[in-house]
Amino acid sequence: MIIAIDGPAGAGKGTLALRLAAHYGLPYLDTGLLYRAVGRLMAERGLDLDDSVAAGAVAEALDPSHIVDGDLRGREAGELASRVAVHPEVRAALIAFQRDFARRPPGAVLDGRDIGTAICPDAEVKLFVTASPEVRARRRTDELNAKGRHVDYERILEEIRERDERDAGRASAPLRQAEDAVRIDTSALDIDGVFDLARAVIDAKR
Ligand code: C5P
């Protein structure tokens, strides 16, 4: 069984994906890490993020099994990721790894922006997990503040809106809900609520 989870930044995809993977005994791939690793490598090497050929070469040479998430999950890497993710060369270079991961028995849980639309269009389960930009910004601000990293809500909201625009507005595999995906709006739900809803959708399909 392949479970494809897509949606905008900060909607709670990762948390849901981890719980579903544990519940159904499936491996989990956070595909955002691939783009984050490419963005980070480009920055470390002083390469121009808008150079699609250079970015494609970095993605081609990436060994995803060696990605150490370290500080890749932060805001800066997220921004770098969305800059390099617009290049078709980068996306093409990362397809095979993602598809192989998904197709190996017994299947997998993958989360990202284009899993249900481009990477695994035949996935048995497609979820589109979303929430209003305000709710996502509020959650992210609280999360960072709880870690002692004081950030401004308005600033985070602006970053989220920019990322949504770039991810949904790009020509190559933009963020959008697959026609056969089930939409879960997490704005008014807690983690358990989201998990229960997703499980009900999945169990109905099995
Ligand atoms: O999900 P995460 O926030 O880690 O993704 C970082 C960025 O990587 C996204 O904003 C998006 O631009 C890009 N991405 C993508 N396709 C995916 C996963 C991530 O374009 N499947």
Boltz pocket constraint, residues with backbone or C-beta under 6 A from the ligand:
constraints:
  - pocket:
      binder: B
      contacts: [[A, 9], [A, 10], [A, 31], [A, 32], [A, 33], [A, 35], [A, 36], [A, 77], [A, 78], [A, 81], [A, 82], [A, 83], [A, 85], [A, 111], [A, 112], [A, 113], [A, 114], [A, 115], [A, 163], [A, 167], [A, 173]]
      max_distance: 6.0
